């Protein structure tokens, strides 16, 4: 590190930064701004779907009661349902 003496001090400087517009300087005369003055919101399809999930009821009590009754009667598990479940499982893991 080098330390210079008092000779390296700067003289008094203006408090106005060189990039500020002063009253005697006219602004741009084009009349157009280079930025968009309107706001825009784009929502993805995933976000739209996620916002609609709150509208779906948590538990469909009527459907649960119907399935419980089928299980109690022994009519819930059928060969077609088991084949469908097995096929879906194999598609998922294979």
Secondary structure, 3 states (H helix, E strand, C coil): CCCCCHHHCCCCCCCCCCCCCCCCCCCCCCCCCCCCCCCCCCCCHHHHHHHHHHHCCCCCHHHHHHHHHHHHHCCCCCHHHHHHHHHHHHHHHC
